[in-house]
Amino acid sequence: MHSQHGNGGGKGGKSGKGNSKNQFVPERDPELEYKQQIKDAMPTAARLRVQPRLVQAEWDAPIQHWQHLTAPGGVAICPRDALPQTLNNVGYTAHPCAVVLTQSPEDLHLRGYPRSKIRCTFDICTDEGDRQQVIVDRYLVQLGFSQHVHMLPTGDTLSFPPPQSRKLWPNVPLIMDGQLGKTLQLSFQTFWKGSSLVKRSRTSSVAMAATHSCATKPSAKQY
């Protein structure tokens, strides 16, 4: 009777079966947890020391760690996961400011930012704590809205002084690796002197032939 008016317990009460949801519990990785604990315990200076950095001699702007790159400018290697924070730290700036990226700017959704593909030097820290330099291909993306960051020319330099009258580069200093190498001797004095003598000789011969009473008019085939 009570069950007909809804006061009693209905049929098939809750048994609790089939209502529990399967929850995925990731397995613990003790080695990964230990690695994270060591990373969290490191001071900031130790973390910065193991980051790869650029070589100042290759750049016309101050090199920075990405954590220190702000509106005053500079250039820094920026990992993918640090790019949003770096863009926020820099904001709008008219100073030369850029980041060096591994991935293409298109893949990182950096639309409208000037970019170029470069080859530069990374100064990295080995597992033993030593520094080592490697050459890598990367993307240079400009974050400044006025002046740009540029790489400085490196390598061998050949310097030519301005030519003098009838005398082409008598002493050409050959500079290699910043040290004065052997001096290249390039002299064309003999060439120019010989050319002048031949020209004068031909002019005199034509003049003499023209003034001689028995002389015939020289033909073009003679010259």
Sequence and secondary structure as in RCSB ss.txt:
>XXXX:A:sequence
MHSQHGNGGGKGGKSGKGNSKNQFVPERDPELEYKQQIKDAMPTAARLRVQPRLVQAEWDAPIQHWQHLTAPGGV
AICPRDALPQTLNNVGYTAHPCAVVLTQSPEDLHLRGYPRSKIRCTFDICTDEGDRQQVIVDRYLVQLGFSQHVH
MLPTGDTLSFPPPQSRKLWPNVPLIMDGQLGKTLQLSFQTFWKGSSLVKRSRTSSVAMAATHSCATKPSAKQY
>XXXX:A:secstr
 TTTTT S  SS    TT S         HHHHHHHHHHHHS HHHHHHTS EE GGGBSS EEEGGG  TT EE
EE  GGGHHHHHHHH S  S EEEEESS TTTTT TT  EEEEEEEEEEE TTS EEEEEEEEEEEE  SSS   
B   S EE     BTTB  SSEEEEETTEEEEEE    HHHHHHHHHHHHHHHHHHHHHHHSTT     GGG 
